């Protein structure tokens, strides 16, 4: 199985003010390590395309995407897929990579979107997947506005379909999560796990492909330490990738 995960990285630029003096620092971080370790432990090859490389390097056609069994979008907004450097900087016509993803799924590929501040609608609606071909392929309808649900006290997921392959081998109560993106399940969707009345893990078939939405995070801050070190953390992601790959 070959998986491409796009996003799940960020650059932080900080201003430190100490009395009348100030200075800046910057740093690069990735949140993909927990998932990578879990998948590689079961023999799954995962290629990571960090967020700052997505505009230039994300595949531009269904054919280019077709070398992967599963595409994962995690905390990367639609603008990063739409605005390749030649279009944004040089006003040249280019590929609609949101349409390419939809075609990839419709013709047999697997797609997952994982939640975060730049997933689904995202903070201040900036992820902007509402009304796009990617939304068409996903099992959920996405808001046009900020869809974050912050739960600092924690919310414990509830499994709705214990026999589903996505939760095979996962027993007992799930660890609490600290937030998620609020979406609405489509009539075609199976809601396998929920947070309150909202889907946490939903899936469906689309064309001859499959797609899924996991509306919380695979890393901090919505994914707290208890979730990242959960005995079934790896099983969750390997189940998901196996199902999506058919």
C-alpha positions as YAML, in Angstrom:
chain: A
units: angstrom
residues:
- id: 1
  name: UNK
  ca: [0.00, 0.00, 0.00]
- id: 2
  name: UNK
  ca: [1.31, 3.43, -0.95]
- id: 3
  name: UNK
  ca: [-0.10, 6.54, 0.72]
- id: 4
  name: UNK
  ca: [0.46, 10.25, 0.12]
- id: 5
  name: UNK
  ca: [-0.31, 12.58, 3.02]
- id: 6
  name: UNK
  ca: [-0.31, 16.28, 2.20]
- id: 7
  name: UNK
  ca: [-0.08, 18.96, 4.89]
- id: 8
  name: UNK
  ca: [0.34, 18.33, 8.62]
- id: 9
  name: UNK
  ca: [3.28, 20.74, 8.94]
- id: 10
  name: UNK
  ca: [3.71, 24.40, 9.81]
- id: 11
  name: UNK
  ca: [6.22, 27.22, 10.22]
- id: 12
  name: UNK
  ca: [5.98, 29.39, 13.33]
- id: 13
  name: UNK
  ca: [7.36, 32.93, 13.40]
- id: 14
  name: UNK
  ca: [7.39, 34.51, 16.87]
- id: 15
  name: UNK
  ca: [8.04, 38.03, 18.14]
- id: 16
  name: UNK
  ca: [9.61, 38.21, 21.61]
- id: 17
  name: UNK
  ca: [9.29, 41.51, 23.45]
- id: 18
  name: UNK
  ca: [11.46, 42.05, 26.54]
- id: 19
  name: UNK
  ca: [11.14, 45.54, 27.90]
- id: 20
  name: UNK
  ca: [12.12, 47.96, 25.12]
- id: 21
  name: UNK
  ca: [13.85, 45.27, 23.09]
- id: 22
  name: UNK
  ca: [12.40, 42.68, 20.75]
- id: 23
  name: UNK
  ca: [13.62, 39.91, 18.50]
- id: 24
  name: UNK
  ca: [12.09, 37.22, 16.33]
- id: 25
  name: UNK
  ca: [12.52, 33.47, 16.09]
- id: 26
  name: UNK
  ca: [11.14, 30.97, 13.63]
- id: 27
  name: UNK
  ca: [10.80, 27.21, 13.52]
- id: 28
  name: UNK
  ca: [9.45, 24.37, 11.42]
- id: 29
  name: UNK
  ca: [7.31, 21.57, 12.88]
- id: 30
  name: UNK
  ca: [5.52, 18.47, 11.64]
- id: 31
  name: UNK
  ca: [2.58, 16.67, 13.19]
- id: 32
  name: UNK
  ca: [2.79, 13.60, 10.98]
- id: 33
  name: UNK
  ca: [5.25, 11.61, 13.07]
- id: 34
  name: UNK
  ca: [2.73, 9.69, 15.18]
- id: 35
  name: UNK
  ca: [0.77, 8.49, 12.15]
- id: 36
  name: UNK
  ca: [3.91, 7.72, 10.16]
- id: 37
  name: UNK
  ca: [5.30, 5.55, 12.96]
- id: 38
  name: UNK
  ca: [1.98, 3.75, 13.40]
- id: 39
  name: UNK
  ca: [1.61, 2.95, 9.69]
- id: 40
  name: UNK
  ca: [5.21, 1.98, 9.07]
- id: 41
  name: UNK
  ca: [4.96, -0.45, 11.98]
- id: 42
  name: UNK
  ca: [2.43, -2.45, 9.93]
- id: 43
  name: UNK
  ca: [4.34, -2.17, 6.67]
- id: 44
  name: UNK
  ca: [2.50, 0.74, 5.06]
- id: 45
  name: UNK
  ca: [4.61, 3.10, 2.95]
- id: 46
  name: UNK
  ca: [3.67, 6.72, 3.62]
- id: 47
  name: UNK
  ca: [5.03, 9.62, 1.60]
- id: 48
  name: UNK
  ca: [4.72, 13.01, 3.31]
- id: 49
  name: UNK
  ca: [4.37, 16.21, 1.32]
- id: 50
  name: UNK
  ca: [4.72, 19.10, 3.82]
- id: 51
  name: UNK
  ca: [2.37, 22.05, 3.55]
- id: 52
  name: UNK
  ca: [4.93, 24.50, 2.17]
- id: 53
  name: UNK
  ca: [5.69, 22.11, -0.71]
- id: 54
  name: UNK
  ca: [2.09, 21.33, -1.62]
- id: 55
  name: UNK
  ca: [1.55, 24.30, -4.00]
- id: 56
  name: UNK
  ca: [4.51, 23.32, -6.18]
- id: 57
  name: UNK
  ca: [4.64, 19.53, -5.84]
- id: 58
  name: UNK
  ca: [1.18, 18.07, -5.27]
- id: 59
  name: UNK
  ca: [0.19, 15.86, -8.23]
- id: 60
  name: UNK
  ca: [-1.74, 17.73, -10.93]
- id: 61
  name: UNK
  ca: [-3.84, 15.01, -12.57]
- id: 62
  name: UNK
  ca: [-5.80, 11.85, -11.86]
- id: 63
  name: UNK
  ca: [-3.04, 9.92, -13.62]
- id: 64
  name: UNK
  ca: [-0.31, 11.36, -11.38]
- id: 65
  name: UNK
  ca: [-2.40, 10.67, -8.28]
- id: 66
  name: UNK
  ca: [-3.00, 7.13, -9.51]
- id: 67
  name: UNK
  ca: [0.39, 5.85, -8.31]
- id: 68
  name: UNK
  ca: [-1.00, 6.09, -4.77]
- id: 69
  name: UNK
  ca: [-3.58, 3.83, -3.17]
- id: 70
  name: UNK
  ca: [-4.74, 6.56, -0.77]
- id: 71
  name: UNK
  ca: [-4.47, 10.36, -0.69]
- id: 72
  name: UNK
  ca: [-4.73, 12.02, 2.73]
- id: 73
  name: UNK
  ca: [-5.35, 15.76, 3.16]
- id: 74
  name: UNK
  ca: [-4.55, 16.86, 6.70]
- id: 75
  name: UNK
  ca: [-4.56, 20.48, 7.84]
- id: 76
  name: UNK
  ca: [-3.94, 21.88, 4.35]
- id: 77
  name: UNK
  ca: [-6.41, 24.33, 2.82]
- id: 78
  name: UNK
  ca: [-7.85, 24.38, -0.69]
- id: 79
  name: UNK
  ca: [-5.81, 27.46, -1.66]
- id: 80
  name: UNK
  ca: [-2.58, 25.49, -1.35]
- id: 81
  name: UNK
  ca: [-3.94, 23.02, -3.91]
- id: 82
  name: UNK
  ca: [-5.43, 25.62, -6.23]
- id: 83
  name: UNK
  ca: [-2.61, 28.17, -6.29]
- id: 84
  name: UNK
  ca: [0.43, 26.58, -7.88]
- id: 85
  name: UNK
  ca: [3.40, 28.97, -8.21]
- id: 86
  name: UNK
  ca: [2.96, 29.41, -11.96]
- id: 87
  name: UNK
  ca: [-0.63, 30.55, -11.43]
- id: 88
  name: UNK
  ca: [-0.22, 32.63, -8.28]
- id: 89
  name: UNK
  ca: [3.09, 34.27, -9.20]
- id: 90
  name: UNK
  ca: [3.04, 34.29, -13.00]
- id: 91
  name: UNK
  ca: [-0.69, 34.31, -13.92]
- id: 92
  name: UNK
  ca: [-0.34, 31.15, -16.00]
- id: 93
  name: UNK
  ca: [-3.21, 28.71, -16.48]
- id: 94
  name: UNK
  ca: [-2.77, 25.45, -14.60]
- id: 95
  name: UNK
  ca: [-4.46, 22.29, -13.39]
- id: 96
  name: UNK
  ca: [-7.47, 22.21, -11.06]
- id: 97
  name: UNK
  ca: [-6.08, 19.81, -8.50]
- id: 98
  name: UNK
  ca: [-9.32, 19.74, -6.52]
- id: 99
  name: UNK
  ca: [-11.02, 18.36, -9.64]
- id: 100
  name: UNK
  ca: [-8.13, 15.92, -10.13]
- id: 101
  name: UNK
  ca: [-8.69, 14.55, -6.61]
- id: 102
  name: UNK
  ca: [-12.41, 14.09, -7.27]
- id: 103
  name: UNK
  ca: [-11.69, 12.25, -10.53]
- id: 104
  name: UNK
  ca: [-9.09, 10.10, -8.78]
- id: 105
  name: UNK
  ca: [-11.63, 8.95, -6.19]
- id: 106
  name: UNK
  ca: [-14.44, 8.51, -8.71]
- id: 107
  name: UNK
  ca: [-12.23, 6.20, -10.78]
- id: 108
  name: UNK
  ca: [-11.17, 4.00, -7.86]
- id: 109
  name: UNK
  ca: [-8.82, 5.91, -5.55]
- id: 110
  name: UNK
  ca: [-9.07, 6.34, -1.80]
- id: 111
  name: UNK
  ca: [-9.31, 9.76, -0.12]
- id: 112
  name: UNK
  ca: [-9.27, 10.80, 3.53]
- id: 113
  name: UNK
  ca: [-9.54, 14.26, 5.03]
- id: 114
  name: UNK
  ca: [-8.31, 14.60, 8.62]
- id: 115
  name: UNK
  ca: [-9.49, 17.51, 10.73]
- id: 116
  name: UNK
  ca: [-7.62, 20.59, 11.86]
- id: 117
  name: UNK
  ca: [-7.54, 24.36, 11.65]
- id: 118
  name: UNK
  ca: [-7.07, 24.20, 7.87]
- id: 119
  name: UNK
  ca: [-9.28, 21.21, 7.09]
- id: 120
  name: UNK
  ca: [-12.91, 21.11, 5.93]
- id: 121
  name: UNK
  ca: [-13.98, 24.77, 6.44]
- id: 122
  name: UNK
  ca: [-11.35, 25.51, 9.06]
- id: 123
  name: UNK
  ca: [-10.57, 28.54, 11.17]
- id: 124
  name: UNK
  ca: [-12.44, 31.60, 9.89]
- id: 125
  name: UNK
  ca: [-13.55, 29.41, 6.98]
- id: 126
  name: UNK
  ca: [-10.07, 29.67, 5.45]
- id: 127
  name: UNK
  ca: [-9.68, 26.03, 4.40]
- id: 128
  name: UNK
  ca: [-12.57, 26.62, 1.97]
- id: 129
  name: UNK
  ca: [-13.44, 23.09, 0.85]
- id: 130
  name: UNK
  ca: [-17.16, 23.94, 0.84]
- id: 131
  name: UNK
  ca: [-18.62, 23.72, -2.66]
- id: 132
  name: UNK
  ca: [-15.49, 22.17, -4.18]
- id: 133
  name: UNK
  ca: [-15.00, 18.89, -6.08]
- id: 134
  name: UNK
  ca: [-13.23, 17.53, -3.00]
- id: 135
  name: UNK
  ca: [-16.39, 18.05, -0.96]
- id: 136
  name: UNK
  ca: [-18.32, 16.20, -3.67]
- id: 137
  name: UNK
  ca: [-16.07, 13.17, -3.19]
- id: 138
  name: UNK
  ca: [-16.17, 13.20, 0.62]
- id: 139
  name: UNK
  ca: [-18.94, 11.55, 2.71]
- id: 140
  name: UNK
  ca: [-19.77, 14.83, 4.46]
- id: 141
  name: UNK
  ca: [-21.11, 18.28, 3.64]
- id: 142
  name: UNK
  ca: [-18.75, 21.07, 4.69]
- id: 143
  name: UNK
  ca: [-19.70, 24.44, 6.20]
- id: 144
  name: UNK
  ca: [-19.05, 27.72, 4.40]
- id: 145
  name: UNK
  ca: [-17.97, 29.34, 7.70]
- id: 146
  name: UNK
  ca: [-15.66, 28.52, 10.62]
- id: 147
  name: UNK
  ca: [-16.58, 24.97, 11.60]
- id: 148
  name: UNK
  ca: [-14.31, 24.39, 14.62]
- id: 149
  name: UNK
  ca: [-15.77, 22.86, 17.75]
- id: 150
  name: UNK
  ca: [-13.34, 23.51, 20.61]
- id: 151
  name: UNK
  ca: [-13.84, 21.17, 23.57]
- id: 152
  name: UNK
  ca: [-11.17, 22.00, 26.16]
- id: 153
  name: UNK
  ca: [-12.87, 19.75, 28.72]
- id: 154
  name: UNK
  ca: [-12.63, 16.83, 26.28]
- id: 155
  name: UNK
  ca: [-15.22, 14.87, 24.33]
- id: 156
  name: UNK
  ca: [-15.25, 11.07, 24.33]
- id: 157
  name: UNK
  ca: [-16.05, 9.58, 20.90]
- id: 158
  name: UNK
  ca: [-18.91, 7.09, 20.67]
- id: 159
  name: UNK
  ca: [-18.71, 4.14, 18.28]
- id: 160
  name: UNK
  ca: [-21.95, 3.80, 16.33]
- id: 161
  name: UNK
  ca: [-21.12, 0.75, 14.20]
- id: 162
  name: UNK
  ca: [-19.05, -1.73, 16.21]
- id: 163
  name: UNK
  ca: [-18.93, -4.26, 13.36]
- id: 164
  name: UNK
  ca: [-17.54, -1.85, 10.77]
- id: 165
  name: UNK
  ca: [-14.10, -2.62, 9.36]
- id: 166
  name: UNK
  ca: [-12.90, 0.89, 10.28]
- id: 167
  name: UNK
  ca: [-13.06, -0.02, 13.98]
- id: 168
  name: UNK
  ca: [-12.20, -3.71, 13.72]
- id: 169
  name: UNK
  ca: [-10.08, -4.83, 16.66]
- id: 170
  name: UNK
  ca: [-10.65, -1.61, 18.61]
- id: 171
  name: UNK
  ca: [-12.21, -2.27, 22.01]
- id: 172
  name: UNK
  ca: [-13.29, -0.24, 25.00]
- id: 173
  name: UNK
  ca: [-13.76, 3.49, 25.45]
- id: 174
  name: UNK
  ca: [-11.88, 5.90, 23.21]
- id: 175
  name: UNK
  ca: [-9.65, 8.62, 24.67]
- id: 176
  name: UNK
  ca: [-11.15, 12.10, 24.86]
- id: 177
  name: UNK
  ca: [-10.41, 14.56, 22.05]
- id: 178
  name: UNK
  ca: [-10.11, 18.33, 22.46]
- id: 179
  name: UNK
  ca: [-11.99, 19.43, 19.35]
- id: 180
  name: UNK
  ca: [-13.06, 18.70, 15.80]
- id: 181
  name: UNK
  ca: [-14.52, 20.21, 12.64]
- id: 182
  name: UNK
  ca: [-18.33, 20.13, 12.54]
- id: 183
  name: UNK
  ca: [-19.64, 18.58, 9.32]
- id: 184
  name: UNK
  ca: [-22.92, 16.97, 8.22]
- id: 185
  name: UNK
  ca: [-23.02, 13.37, 7.02]
- id: 186
  name: UNK
  ca: [-24.38, 12.88, 3.51]
- id: 187
  name: UNK
  ca: [-27.25, 10.39, 2.99]
- id: 188
  name: UNK
  ca: [-24.74, 7.99, 1.40]
- id: 189
  name: UNK
  ca: [-22.41, 8.09, 4.40]
- id: 190
  name: UNK
  ca: [-21.87, 5.59, 7.17]
- id: 191
  name: UNK
  ca: [-21.16, 7.36, 10.45]
- id: 192
  name: UNK
  ca: [-18.96, 4.87, 12.26]
- id: 193
  name: UNK
  ca: [-17.90, 7.06, 15.21]
- id: 194
  name: UNK
  ca: [-19.43, 10.29, 16.48]
- id: 195
  name: UNK
  ca: [-18.66, 13.14, 18.86]
- id: 196
  name: UNK
  ca: [-21.99, 14.02, 20.39]
- id: 197
  name: UNK
  ca: [-24.39, 14.51, 17.47]
- id: 198
  name: UNK
  ca: [-21.60, 15.18, 14.97]
- id: 199
  name: UNK
  ca: [-19.65, 12.70, 12.81]
- id: 200
  name: UNK
  ca: [-16.09, 11.96, 13.89]
- id: 201
  name: UNK
  ca: [-15.39, 9.12, 11.46]
- id: 202
  name: UNK
  ca: [-17.59, 8.76, 8.39]
- id: 203
  name: UNK
  ca: [-17.10, 6.97, 5.09]
- id: 204
  name: UNK
  ca: [-18.82, 6.11, 1.82]
- id: 205
  name: UNK
  ca: [-18.18, 4.87, -1.68]
- id: 206
  name: UNK
  ca: [-17.92, 7.44, -4.46]
- id: 207
  name: UNK
  ca: [-17.99, 6.18, -8.02]
- id: 208
  name: UNK
  ca: [-15.78, 3.10, -7.79]
- id: 209
  name: UNK
  ca: [-13.56, 4.69, -5.11]
- id: 210
  name: UNK
  ca: [-13.87, 5.26, -1.39]
- id: 211
  name: UNK
  ca: [-13.51, 8.29, 0.87]
- id: 212
  name: UNK
  ca: [-13.58, 9.03, 4.57]
- id: 213
  name: UNK
  ca: [-13.60, 11.98, 6.94]
- id: 214
  name: UNK
  ca: [-11.95, 11.95, 10.36]
- id: 215
  name: UNK
  ca: [-12.97, 15.30, 11.75]
- id: 216
  name: UNK
  ca: [-10.54, 15.60, 14.65]
- id: 217
  name: UNK
  ca: [-6.75, 15.66, 14.47]
- id: 218
  name: UNK
  ca: [-4.10, 12.95, 14.17]
- id: 219
  name: UNK
  ca: [-1.73, 15.19, 16.20]
- id: 220
  name: UNK
  ca: [-1.89, 18.00, 18.81]
- id: 221
  name: UNK
  ca: [-3.66, 20.09, 19.80]
- id: 222
  name: UNK
  ca: [-7.02, 18.36, 19.23]
- id: 223
  name: UNK
  ca: [-5.22, 15.03, 19.60]
- id: 224
  name: UNK
  ca: [-4.02, 14.99, 23.25]
- id: 225
  name: UNK
  ca: [-1.30, 12.67, 24.61]
- id: 226
  name: UNK
  ca: [-3.82, 10.03, 25.72]
- id: 227
  name: UNK
  ca: [-5.02, 9.72, 22.12]
- id: 228
  name: UNK
  ca: [-1.56, 9.74, 20.53]
- id: 229
  name: UNK
  ca: [-0.34, 6.99, 22.90]
- id: 230
  name: UNK
  ca: [-3.62, 5.04, 22.81]
- id: 231
  name: UNK
  ca: [-3.03, 1.33, 22.30]
- id: 232
  name: UNK
  ca: [-5.37, 1.41, 19.29]
- id: 233
  name: UNK
  ca: [-4.02, 4.58, 17.67]
- id: 234
  name: UNK
  ca: [-2.10, 2.60, 15.05]
- id: 235
  name: UNK
  ca: [-4.98, 0.19, 14.49]
- id: 236
  name: UNK
  ca: [-7.31, 3.11, 13.75]
- id: 237
  name: UNK
  ca: [-5.14, 4.49, 10.95]
- id: 238
  name: UNK
  ca: [-4.19, 1.12, 9.48]
- id: 239
  name: UNK
  ca: [-7.88, 0.14, 9.41]
- id: 240
  name: UNK
  ca: [-8.73, 3.40, 7.66]
- id: 241
  name: UNK
  ca: [-6.01, 3.13, 5.03]
- id: 242
  name: UNK
  ca: [-6.78, -0.53, 4.36]
- id: 243
  name: UNK
  ca: [-10.49, 0.20, 3.89]
- id: 244
  name: UNK
  ca: [-9.82, 3.19, 1.63]
- id: 245
  name: UNK
  ca: [-7.43, 1.17, -0.51]
- id: 246
  name: UNK
  ca: [-10.08, -1.49, -0.97]
...
